[in-house]
Amino acid sequence: MISNTLSSIVINAKPEAVYRIIRHSENWPELFEPCLNVETLHRDENEEHIKISALVKGVEQTWESKRHFRPDVYAIDVEAMKTLPLVKCMQTHWLVVPLNQVQSCLVIEHHFELQEDIEGIVDGVSTPAQAMEYMCSAIDTNSNKELENIRQTVEQQPPCSTPLQRKRNLSHSIVCEAPAKFIYELITNPENFPDIYPACIAARSLEKDGNSELLEIEANQNGKDVSWKARRNYYPDILRVDFSLPIPMPLLKSMSGTWRIVPLTENSCVLNAVRQYELADNVSGIREEINTLKEASDFMAAFIDENIASEMLSIRSFASRKQATFLKFSSSSFLPFSPDMVYQAFADAKYWPDILPHCQEVDIIYDDRENQEFIMQIQTPVGTEHFRSIRRCDVDDLSINYFQPRTPEVLNKHSGSWLFRSSPGGTCITSEHTVNIRPDICTEKFGQGDLEHHKQTVKVMIEKNSHGTVKAIGEWLQKNNDKNA
């Protein structure tokens, strides 16, 4: 069983000062409440191997960690060598994200896998679910204490310079006035790229396997059309995207990086991008004006700085525009039938013209009982419209997730889900919708009104349709029950 956790805190200090605290582990027993002792087994300029004793859930535990330092982006990557009871393996990432001239956001990520046999290791823990709850609670408790200790302790310190190296890391961040999950969904959907980035011509998914995806991106750079591929790995539970370029750009031997979105409030977050690259062994002759390692290093740093800064501003601007027309809501209904019966009625779209009064026709394009595609002819308050839906039906989870490539005229996008859960005497049905409205078409269809008025009108229409669907299916199920009684 694998899990990821994230903790963060905003600190009124420059990143150099915060990084110095997390870098010097020998001072931790004096600073961190849970920490009892740190023994250094090995240390050099780039990494250290330490043995730590600390209180975990009030019990003293000891483990060993190897820490790799990345001072140019204020980060430390940690691999547990001898880890905690219950844990098979664990990785930890510390990152200091600059917010402005005087503030930073300190982030701790934990990635861990539990032991296969956890019986008898910890008192009161006998099942995998209990073990997972125990570890997540212990990590959250200690991480939050450590973050608060650092916030109270840290003082401003002058930045330290780093020597010229072939391998470099650059970090960029920006505050977005939008929910963290909203920003994550923007940057993980390649369909948004041409709308977000002015230079992007197209972006398409070449292959996808679980949380890994290979993209091909086309763009116009300095008047020339170029394309490249990017491998991306998604971590939705901690709002992180890792990427690498299978074929790096000229002057480079390799390029990879990470996007992180760190929540600040319910409606604001920090977007952070870290770029890691290594210069080619021979950089002369690739560009006319570059012949030395320093010239290549300066050029790449300036190029990445300029591009990432531009991307950050484009994402924030696009999010601001889209957030204005973005609407997400959910509602619940009840039917006095079992969850599997209700799920099946919702999953069998071919019967809807006989069940739903507003559904005139359903043209099934594909249906293998799990993946579906169909076009519906629907009667709406503004006339007859045709919607194209693509759905994924999960009979084990009793859920249906969908999106509409062809939406009602008043919407740019529409996606959502149906969730069916047992409730006393029947089934609780939760309907969730995410839409992006078209204000100009809303004005044309609904008459004059401000953006909020149009959003509320669309919400009422969709909720009315959802409740109408539930009511009609309930009546159909009741009719069948009466017929079979």
C-alpha positions as CSV (number, residue, x, y, z in Angstrom):
1,M,0.0,0.0,0.0
2,I,1.6,3.3,-1.2
3,S,0.7,6.8,0.1
4,N,1.7,10.4,-0.4
5,T,1.4,13.2,2.1
6,L,2.1,16.9,1.9
7,S,2.5,19.6,4.6
8,S,3.4,23.2,4.2
9,I,3.7,26.6,6.0
10,V,4.3,30.2,5.0
11,I,7.3,31.7,6.7
12,N,8.2,35.4,7.0
13,A,11.8,34.8,5.9
14,K,13.9,34.5,2.8
15,P,14.4,31.0,1.4
16,E,18.2,31.0,2.2
17,A,17.4,31.4,5.9
18,V,14.8,28.6,5.9
19,Y,17.0,26.3,3.8
20,R,19.8,26.7,6.3
21,I,17.6,25.3,9.1
22,I,16.6,22.2,7.2
23,R,20.1,21.7,5.8
24,H,21.9,21.5,9.1
25,S,20.5,18.4,10.7
26,E,22.9,18.5,13.7
27,N,20.9,21.4,15.2
28,W,17.6,19.6,15.0
29,P,17.4,18.2,18.6
30,E,17.5,21.8,19.8
31,L,14.9,23.0,17.3
32,F,12.4,20.3,16.6
33,E,10.0,19.1,19.4
34,P,9.8,15.5,18.2
35,C,13.6,15.1,17.6
36,L,15.7,13.6,20.4
37,N,19.1,13.0,18.7
38,V,20.8,13.1,15.3
39,E,24.0,11.2,14.7
40,T,26.0,11.9,11.5
41,L,27.3,8.7,9.9
42,H,28.6,10.4,6.8
43,R,28.6,14.0,5.4
44,D,30.1,15.8,2.4
45,E,29.2,18.8,0.3
46,N,26.4,17.1,-1.6
47,E,24.9,14.6,0.9
48,E,24.8,13.2,4.3
49,H,23.8,9.9,6.0
50,I,22.3,10.4,9.4
51,K,20.7,8.4,12.2
52,I,17.7,10.0,13.8
53,S,15.9,9.3,17.1
54,A,12.5,11.0,17.6
55,L,9.1,10.7,19.2
56,V,6.5,9.2,16.9
57,K,3.1,9.0,18.5
58,G,4.8,9.6,21.8
59,V,7.1,6.5,21.3
60,E,10.8,6.9,20.7
61,Q,11.7,5.5,17.2
62,T,15.1,5.4,15.4
63,W,15.8,5.4,11.6
64,E,18.5,6.3,9.1
65,S,18.3,8.6,6.2
66,K,20.4,9.6,3.3
67,R,19.9,13.3,2.3
68,H,20.9,14.8,-1.0
69,F,21.3,18.6,-1.0
70,R,20.1,20.9,-3.8
71,P,21.0,24.3,-2.5
72,D,20.4,26.1,-5.8
73,V,16.6,25.4,-5.6
74,Y,16.5,25.2,-1.7
75,A,15.6,21.5,-1.8
76,I,16.6,18.3,-0.1
77,D,15.8,14.8,-1.3
78,V,15.7,12.1,1.4
79,E,15.8,8.3,1.1
80,A,15.1,6.3,4.2
81,M,17.9,3.6,4.6
82,K,16.6,2.0,7.8
83,T,13.0,3.2,8.2
84,L,10.2,3.2,10.7
85,P,8.2,0.1,11.9
86,L,5.3,-0.6,9.6
87,V,7.1,1.1,6.7
88,K,8.8,-0.8,3.9
89,C,10.3,2.2,2.2
90,M,10.0,6.0,2.4
91,Q,11.2,9.1,0.4
92,T,10.9,12.6,1.7
93,H,11.3,15.9,-0.2
94,W,11.9,19.3,1.5
95,L,11.4,22.4,-0.7
96,V,11.6,26.1,0.1
97,V,9.5,28.1,-2.4
98,P,10.2,31.8,-2.6
99,L,6.9,33.8,-2.5
100,N,8.3,37.4,-2.6
101,Q,11.3,39.3,-1.2
102,V,10.5,38.6,2.4
103,Q,8.4,35.4,2.5
104,S,8.8,31.7,1.7
105,C,6.7,28.6,1.7
106,L,8.3,25.5,3.2
107,V,6.9,22.2,1.8
108,I,7.4,18.6,3.0
109,E,6.3,15.7,0.9
110,H,6.4,12.1,2.1
111,H,6.1,9.1,-0.2
112,F,5.9,5.7,1.6
113,E,4.9,2.1,1.2
114,L,3.8,-0.1,4.1
115,Q,5.2,-3.5,5.1
116,E,3.2,-6.4,3.7
117,D,2.8,-8.0,7.1
118,I,2.1,-5.4,9.8
119,E,0.6,-7.8,12.4
120,G,2.1,-7.3,15.9
121,I,4.6,-4.5,14.9
122,V,2.7,-1.7,16.7
123,D,0.2,-2.1,19.5
124,G,-3.3,-1.5,18.3
125,V,-2.5,-1.8,14.7
126,S,-3.5,-5.1,13.0
127,T,-4.9,-4.2,9.6
128,P,-3.5,-2.3,6.6
129,A,-6.1,0.4,7.0
130,Q,-5.1,0.9,10.6
131,A,-1.4,1.0,9.7
132,M,-2.1,3.6,7.0
133,E,-4.1,5.7,9.3
134,Y,-1.4,5.4,12.0
135,M,1.5,6.4,9.7
136,C,-0.4,9.3,8.0
137,S,-1.4,10.7,11.4
138,A,2.2,10.3,12.8
139,I,3.7,12.0,9.7
140,D,1.2,14.9,9.7
141,T,1.6,15.5,13.5
142,N,5.4,15.5,13.4
143,S,5.6,17.5,10.1
144,N,3.3,20.2,11.4
145,K,5.3,20.5,14.7
146,E,8.6,20.7,12.7
147,L,7.2,23.3,10.3
148,E,5.9,25.5,13.2
149,N,9.3,25.1,15.0
150,I,11.1,26.3,11.9
151,R,8.8,29.2,11.4
152,Q,9.4,30.3,15.0
153,T,13.2,29.8,14.8
154,V,14.3,31.0,11.4
155,E,16.0,34.4,10.9
156,Q,17.1,36.1,7.8
157,Q,20.6,35.1,6.6
158,P,22.5,36.3,3.5
159,P,22.3,34.0,0.4
160,C,25.2,31.8,-0.4
161,S,26.7,31.6,-3.9
162,T,27.2,28.4,-5.8
163,P,30.1,27.6,-8.2
164,L,29.6,27.2,-12.0
165,Q,28.5,23.6,-12.7
166,R,27.3,21.6,-15.7
167,K,24.3,20.5,-13.7
168,R,22.0,23.3,-12.5
169,N,18.6,23.7,-11.0
170,L,16.3,26.8,-11.3
171,S,13.2,27.4,-9.2
172,H,10.4,29.8,-10.1
173,S,7.1,30.5,-8.3
174,I,4.0,32.7,-8.5
175,V,0.9,33.2,-6.3
176,C,-2.3,32.5,-8.1
177,E,-5.7,33.7,-6.9
178,A,-7.4,30.4,-7.7
179,P,-7.9,27.1,-5.8
180,A,-4.9,24.8,-5.9
181,K,-6.8,21.9,-7.5
182,F,-8.1,24.3,-10.2
183,I,-4.5,25.2,-11.2
184,Y,-3.5,21.6,-11.1
185,E,-6.3,20.6,-13.5
186,L,-5.3,23.4,-15.9
187,I,-1.6,22.4,-16.2
188,T,-2.3,18.7,-16.4
189,N,-4.7,19.0,-19.4
190,P,-2.7,19.4,-22.6
191,E,-5.9,20.6,-24.4
192,N,-5.4,23.9,-22.4
193,F,-1.9,24.5,-23.6
194,P,-2.7,26.5,-26.8
195,D,-5.1,28.7,-24.8
196,I,-2.6,29.2,-22.0
197,Y,0.7,29.7,-23.8
198,P,0.8,32.2,-26.7
199,A,3.7,30.3,-28.4
200,C,2.0,26.9,-28.3
201,I,0.4,25.7,-31.5
202,A,-0.8,22.3,-30.4
203,A,-0.3,19.7,-27.6
204,R,-1.4,16.1,-27.8
205,S,-1.1,12.9,-25.8
206,L,0.8,10.2,-27.6
207,E,0.4,7.5,-24.9
208,K,-0.9,7.3,-21.4
209,D,-0.4,4.5,-18.8
210,G,-1.9,5.1,-15.4
211,N,-0.4,8.4,-14.0
212,S,2.3,8.6,-16.7
213,E,1.8,10.3,-20.1
214,L,3.9,11.1,-23.1
215,L,3.1,14.5,-24.8
216,E,4.1,16.0,-28.1
217,I,4.1,19.8,-28.1
218,E,4.3,22.1,-31.1
219,A,5.3,25.8,-30.7
220,N,6.5,28.8,-32.5
221,Q,9.8,30.1,-31.1
222,N,11.4,33.2,-32.6
223,G,9.4,32.7,-35.8
224,K,10.3,29.0,-36.2
225,D,8.0,26.1,-35.7
226,V,9.5,23.5,-33.4
227,S,8.3,20.4,-31.6
228,W,9.4,18.2,-28.7
229,K,8.2,15.4,-26.5
230,A,7.8,15.4,-22.8
231,R,7.2,12.5,-20.4
232,R,5.0,13.5,-17.4
233,N,4.1,11.7,-14.2
234,Y,1.1,12.9,-12.2
235,Y,0.6,12.9,-8.4
236,P,-2.9,14.3,-8.0
237,D,-3.2,13.6,-4.3
238,I,-0.3,16.1,-3.6
239,L,-0.8,18.3,-6.7
240,R,2.5,17.6,-8.3
241,V,3.7,16.9,-11.9
242,D,7.2,15.5,-12.7
243,F,8.5,15.8,-16.3
244,S,11.5,14.9,-18.4
245,L,12.5,15.5,-22.0
246,P,13.5,12.2,-23.8
247,I,15.4,14.4,-26.3
248,P,16.6,17.6,-24.6
249,M,17.0,20.9,-26.4
250,P,20.3,21.9,-27.9
251,L,23.2,22.8,-25.5
252,L,21.8,20.3,-23.0
253,K,22.5,16.6,-22.1
254,S,19.3,16.3,-20.0
255,M,16.3,18.3,-18.8
256,S,13.7,17.4,-16.2
257,G,11.7,19.2,-13.6
258,T,8.7,19.4,-11.3
259,W,5.5,21.5,-11.0
260,R,4.1,21.8,-7.5
261,I,0.9,23.6,-6.5
262,V,0.8,24.4,-2.8
263,P,-2.5,25.6,-1.3
264,L,-2.4,28.9,0.7
265,T,-6.1,29.5,1.2
266,E,-9.2,27.9,-0.2
267,N,-9.0,30.2,-3.2
268,S,-5.3,30.9,-3.6
269,C,-2.1,28.9,-4.0
270,V,1.6,28.9,-4.9
271,L,2.6,27.6,-8.3
272,N,6.2,26.4,-8.2
273,A,8.3,25.1,-11.1
274,V,11.8,23.5,-10.7
275,R,13.9,22.9,-13.8
276,Q,16.9,20.6,-13.5
277,Y,19.3,20.4,-16.5
278,E,22.8,19.4,-17.4
279,L,24.8,21.1,-20.1
280,A,26.2,19.1,-23.0
281,D,29.8,17.9,-22.9
282,N,30.6,20.1,-25.9
283,V,28.7,23.3,-26.2
284,S,30.7,25.1,-28.8
285,G,29.4,25.4,-32.4
286,I,25.7,24.8,-31.4
287,R,25.0,28.6,-31.3
288,E,27.2,31.1,-33.0
289,E,27.6,33.2,-29.9
290,I,28.3,30.4,-27.5
291,N,31.8,28.7,-27.2
292,T,32.4,28.2,-23.5
293,L,30.7,26.5,-20.6
294,K,30.0,29.8,-18.8
295,E,28.5,31.3,-22.0
296,A,26.2,28.2,-22.3
297,S,25.3,28.3,-18.6
298,D,24.5,32.0,-18.7
299,F,22.4,31.6,-21.9
300,M,20.4,28.6,-20.6
301,A,19.7,30.2,-17.2
302,A,18.5,33.4,-18.9
303,F,16.5,31.4,-21.5
304,I,14.8,29.3,-18.8
305,D,14.2,32.2,-16.5
306,E,12.5,34.2,-19.3
307,N,10.4,31.2,-20.5
308,I,9.3,30.0,-17.1
309,A,8.4,33.6,-15.9
310,S,6.4,34.0,-19.1
311,E,4.7,30.6,-18.5
312,M,3.9,31.4,-14.9
313,L,2.2,34.7,-15.9
314,S,0.3,33.1,-18.7
315,I,-1.0,30.4,-16.3
316,R,-2.1,33.0,-13.7
317,S,-3.7,35.2,-16.4
318,F,-5.5,32.2,-18.0
319,A,-6.6,30.9,-14.6
320,S,-8.0,34.4,-13.7
321,R,-10.0,34.6,-16.9
322,K,-11.2,31.0,-16.7
323,Q,-12.0,31.2,-13.0
324,A,-14.4,34.0,-13.8
325,T,-16.5,31.7,-16.0
326,F,-15.8,28.5,-14.0
327,L,-18.5,26.8,-12.0
328,K,-18.4,23.7,-9.9
329,F,-21.3,22.4,-7.8
330,S,-23.0,19.2,-6.6
331,S,-26.3,18.0,-5.3
332,S,-27.8,14.9,-3.8
333,S,-31.0,12.9,-4.2
334,F,-32.6,9.8,-2.8
335,L,-34.3,6.8,-4.4
336,P,-35.8,3.9,-2.5
337,F,-34.0,1.2,-4.5
338,S,-30.7,-0.6,-4.1
339,P,-27.5,1.1,-5.3
340,D,-26.8,-1.6,-8.0
341,M,-30.3,-1.2,-9.5
342,V,-30.0,2.6,-9.6
343,Y,-26.5,2.4,-11.1
344,Q,-27.7,0.1,-13.8
345,A,-30.5,2.4,-14.8
346,F,-28.1,5.3,-15.1
347,A,-25.5,3.1,-17.0
348,D,-28.0,1.8,-19.6
349,A,-28.2,5.0,-21.7
350,K,-29.9,3.2,-24.6
351,Y,-33.1,3.1,-22.6
352,W,-33.2,6.8,-21.8
353,P,-35.6,7.9,-24.5
354,D,-38.2,5.6,-22.9
355,I,-37.3,6.8,-19.4
356,L,-36.4,10.5,-19.5
357,P,-39.1,13.0,-20.7
358,H,-36.5,15.5,-21.9
359,C,-34.4,12.9,-23.8
360,Q,-35.8,12.5,-27.4
361,E,-33.0,10.2,-28.8
362,V,-29.8,8.5,-27.9
363,D,-27.3,7.5,-30.6
364,I,-24.9,5.0,-29.1
365,I,-21.5,5.2,-30.8
366,Y,-19.6,2.9,-28.5
367,D,-20.4,0.9,-25.3
368,D,-18.4,-1.9,-23.8
369,R,-20.2,-1.6,-20.4
370,E,-17.3,0.3,-19.0
371,N,-16.5,3.0,-21.7
372,Q,-19.3,4.7,-23.5
373,E,-19.8,7.3,-26.1
374,F,-23.1,8.6,-27.3
375,I,-25.0,11.6,-28.7
376,M,-28.2,12.7,-27.0
377,Q,-31.0,14.8,-28.5
378,I,-32.4,16.8,-25.5
379,Q,-35.3,19.2,-25.2
380,T,-34.2,22.2,-23.2
381,P,-35.9,25.5,-22.2
382,V,-34.1,27.2,-25.1
383,G,-34.9,24.5,-27.7
384,T,-33.6,21.1,-28.9
385,E,-29.9,20.5,-28.5
386,H,-27.5,17.6,-29.2
387,F,-24.9,16.7,-26.6
388,R,-22.0,14.3,-27.1
389,S,-20.9,12.5,-23.9
390,I,-18.0,10.2,-23.1
391,R,-18.4,8.2,-19.9
392,R,-16.5,5.7,-17.8
393,C,-18.8,3.4,-15.8
394,D,-17.3,1.6,-12.8
395,V,-19.6,-1.1,-11.6
396,D,-17.3,-2.0,-8.7
397,D,-17.3,1.6,-7.4
398,L,-20.9,2.3,-8.5
399,S,-19.8,5.5,-10.1
400,I,-20.0,7.1,-13.5
401,N,-17.6,9.8,-14.6
402,Y,-18.1,11.7,-17.9
403,F,-17.2,14.7,-20.0
404,Q,-18.9,16.3,-23.0
405,P,-16.8,17.1,-26.0
406,R,-19.9,18.5,-27.6
407,T,-21.7,20.7,-25.0
408,P,-24.8,22.8,-24.9
409,E,-24.3,26.1,-26.6
410,V,-24.0,28.1,-23.3
411,L,-21.0,26.0,-22.2
412,N,-17.4,25.8,-23.3
413,K,-16.9,22.7,-21.2
414,H,-18.9,20.3,-19.1
415,S,-17.7,17.3,-17.0
416,G,-19.1,15.6,-14.0
417,S,-19.9,12.4,-12.2
418,W,-22.7,10.3,-10.6
419,L,-22.0,8.5,-7.4
420,F,-24.4,5.9,-5.9
421,R,-24.1,5.0,-2.3
422,S,-26.2,2.9,0.1
423,S,-28.5,4.9,2.4
424,P,-31.1,3.7,4.9
425,G,-34.0,2.5,2.8
426,G,-32.3,3.0,-0.6
427,T,-29.6,4.9,-2.4
428,C,-28.1,8.4,-2.1
429,I,-27.2,9.8,-5.5
430,T,-24.6,12.5,-5.7
431,S,-24.3,14.5,-8.9
432,E,-21.3,16.7,-9.4
433,H,-20.8,19.2,-12.3
434,T,-17.8,21.2,-13.5
435,V,-18.7,23.7,-16.2
436,N,-17.2,26.7,-18.0
437,I,-19.9,29.0,-19.3
438,R,-19.9,31.3,-22.5
439,P,-21.1,34.7,-21.2
440,D,-21.9,36.0,-24.8
441,I,-24.1,33.0,-25.6
442,C,-25.7,33.2,-22.2
443,T,-26.7,36.8,-22.9
444,E,-28.1,35.7,-26.2
445,K,-30.1,32.9,-24.7
446,F,-31.1,34.2,-21.3
447,G,-31.2,38.0,-21.9
448,Q,-29.1,40.7,-20.2
449,G,-27.4,40.0,-16.9
450,D,-24.0,40.0,-15.3
451,L,-21.7,37.0,-15.1
452,E,-22.9,35.8,-11.7
453,H,-26.5,35.9,-12.9
454,H,-25.6,33.8,-16.0
455,K,-23.7,31.3,-13.8
456,Q,-26.6,30.9,-11.4
457,T,-29.0,30.5,-14.4
458,V,-26.8,27.7,-15.8
459,K,-26.5,26.0,-12.4
460,V,-30.3,26.0,-11.9
461,M,-30.9,24.5,-15.3
462,I,-28.3,21.8,-14.8
463,E,-29.6,20.9,-11.3
464,K,-33.1,20.9,-12.6
465,N,-32.1,18.5,-15.3
466,S,-30.2,16.2,-12.8
467,H,-33.1,16.1,-10.4
468,G,-35.5,15.5,-13.3
469,T,-33.3,12.6,-14.4
470,V,-33.3,11.0,-10.9
471,K,-37.1,11.4,-10.6
472,A,-37.7,9.9,-14.0
473,I,-35.5,6.9,-13.3
474,G,-37.1,6.4,-9.9
475,E,-40.5,6.3,-11.5
476,W,-39.3,3.9,-14.2
477,L,-37.8,1.6,-11.5
478,Q,-41.0,1.7,-9.5
479,K,-43.1,0.9,-12.6
480,N,-40.9,-2.2,-13.3
481,N,-41.1,-3.2,-9.6
482,D,-44.9,-3.0,-9.7
483,K,-45.0,-4.9,-13.0
484,N,-42.9,-7.8,-11.6
485,A,-44.6,-7.9,-8.2
